[in-house]
């Protein structure tokens, strides 16, 4: 688990479960979203209102189910910085085992023009420092 520079805990909620007692596959994307917002808060000093962007790519590979009894953590990091986008890689672990791996590409948007815009320099500097990019 040393390949990622950030770890956050995720609480499995009753509403996350399907009729078989497993976390529904669509909820994994919500877990990734929570981890992403935790990362922005902890490493970039940003709130949800500060982050303007859209997900351009989301890929999840499922390895095992997650149940209500599992302790869930997400390890993640930004692996690529483009001009207007960045790539984040994730590993969702449940009960100490890999439950899923994922990749997201997020595009930064200008709030006034609703068009892609360059990653703010302050974000880029903090990401590069934290991730060693």
C-alpha positions as CSV (number, residue, x, y, z in Angstrom):
1,X,0.0,0.0,0.0
2,X,3.0,2.3,-0.2
3,X,2.5,3.3,-3.8
4,X,-0.2,5.9,-2.9
5,X,0.4,9.0,-1.0
6,X,-3.0,9.4,0.6
7,X,-5.3,7.2,2.7
8,X,-8.8,7.9,4.0
9,X,-11.4,5.8,5.9
10,X,-14.8,5.2,4.4
11,X,-17.8,4.2,6.5
12,X,-20.1,1.6,5.0
13,X,-23.7,2.8,5.5
14,X,-26.8,0.6,5.6
15,X,-28.1,2.4,2.5
16,X,-25.0,1.4,0.6
17,X,-26.0,-2.3,0.7
18,X,-27.9,-4.2,-1.9
19,X,-30.4,-7.1,-1.2
20,X,-27.5,-9.5,-1.0
21,X,-25.8,-7.6,1.8
22,X,-23.0,-6.3,-0.4
23,X,-22.1,-2.7,-1.2
24,X,-23.9,-1.9,-4.5
25,X,-21.4,-1.5,-7.4
26,X,-22.6,2.0,-8.1
27,X,-21.7,3.1,-4.5
28,X,-18.0,2.5,-5.2
29,X,-18.0,5.7,-7.3
30,X,-19.5,7.6,-4.3
31,X,-16.7,6.2,-2.1
32,X,-14.1,7.5,-4.7
33,X,-15.8,10.8,-4.7
34,X,-15.6,11.0,-0.9
35,X,-11.9,10.1,-1.0
36,X,-11.3,12.7,-3.7
37,X,-13.0,15.5,-1.6
38,X,-11.0,14.4,1.5
39,X,-7.8,14.7,-0.6
40,X,-8.7,18.1,-1.9
41,X,-9.4,19.3,1.7
42,X,-6.3,17.7,3.3
43,X,-3.7,18.4,0.6
44,X,-5.0,21.4,-1.4
45,X,-6.9,23.2,1.4
46,X,-10.1,23.2,-0.8
47,X,-13.7,22.9,0.0
48,X,-16.4,21.3,-2.2
49,X,-17.3,24.9,-3.3
50,X,-13.7,25.6,-4.4
51,X,-13.5,22.6,-6.7
52,X,-15.0,23.3,-10.2
53,X,-14.6,20.3,-12.4
54,X,-16.2,17.3,-14.1
55,X,-15.2,13.7,-14.3
56,X,-14.2,12.9,-17.9
57,X,-13.3,9.3,-17.3
58,X,-14.2,6.8,-14.6
59,X,-13.0,3.2,-14.6
60,X,-13.5,0.7,-11.8
61,X,-12.3,-2.9,-11.6
62,X,-14.0,-4.9,-8.9
63,X,-12.0,-7.6,-7.1
64,X,-14.2,-8.6,-4.2
65,X,-17.4,-7.5,-2.5
66,X,-17.6,-5.2,0.4
67,X,-20.0,-6.0,3.3
68,X,-21.3,-3.9,6.3
69,X,-18.7,-5.7,8.5
70,X,-15.7,-4.6,6.5
71,X,-13.4,-1.8,7.5
72,X,-12.9,0.2,4.3
73,X,-10.0,2.4,3.4
74,X,-9.1,4.1,0.2
75,X,-5.6,4.7,-0.9
76,X,-5.1,7.2,-3.7
77,X,-2.9,9.6,-5.5
78,X,-2.7,11.9,-8.5
79,X,-0.5,10.2,-11.1
80,X,-0.7,12.6,-14.0
81,X,-1.0,16.4,-14.3
82,X,-2.2,17.8,-17.7
83,X,-2.9,21.4,-18.5
84,X,-6.6,21.3,-17.7
85,X,-7.0,17.8,-16.2
86,X,-5.4,15.3,-13.8
87,X,-5.5,11.6,-13.3
88,X,-6.2,10.0,-9.9
89,X,-5.6,6.3,-9.2
90,X,-7.3,4.5,-6.3
91,X,-7.3,1.3,-4.4
92,X,-10.3,0.4,-2.3
93,X,-9.4,-2.0,0.5
94,X,-12.0,-3.9,2.6
95,X,-11.0,-6.1,5.5
96,X,-7.3,-5.6,4.5
97,X,-7.9,-7.0,0.9
98,X,-8.2,-5.1,-2.4
99,X,-11.9,-4.8,-3.2
100,X,-11.5,-2.5,-6.2
101,X,-9.1,-0.4,-8.2
102,X,-10.1,2.7,-10.1
103,X,-8.9,5.6,-12.2
104,X,-10.5,8.9,-12.7
105,X,-9.7,11.8,-14.9
106,X,-11.0,15.2,-13.7
107,X,-11.2,18.3,-15.9
108,X,-11.0,21.7,-14.2
109,X,-13.7,24.1,-15.3
110,X,-13.9,27.9,-15.2
111,X,-17.0,28.7,-13.1
112,X,-17.9,31.8,-15.3
113,X,-17.4,30.4,-18.8
114,X,-18.2,26.7,-18.0
115,X,-15.2,25.7,-20.1
116,X,-12.1,23.8,-19.3
117,X,-9.4,25.9,-17.8
118,X,-5.8,25.4,-16.6
119,X,-5.2,23.8,-13.3
120,X,-4.5,26.7,-10.9
121,X,-0.8,27.1,-10.2
122,X,-1.3,26.8,-6.4
123,X,-3.1,23.4,-6.9
124,X,-0.4,22.3,-9.3
125,X,2.4,23.2,-6.9
126,X,0.8,21.4,-4.0
127,X,0.0,18.3,-6.0
128,X,3.5,18.2,-7.5
129,X,5.0,18.6,-4.0
130,X,2.8,16.0,-2.4
131,X,2.9,13.4,-5.2
132,X,6.5,14.0,-6.3
133,X,5.5,14.9,-9.8
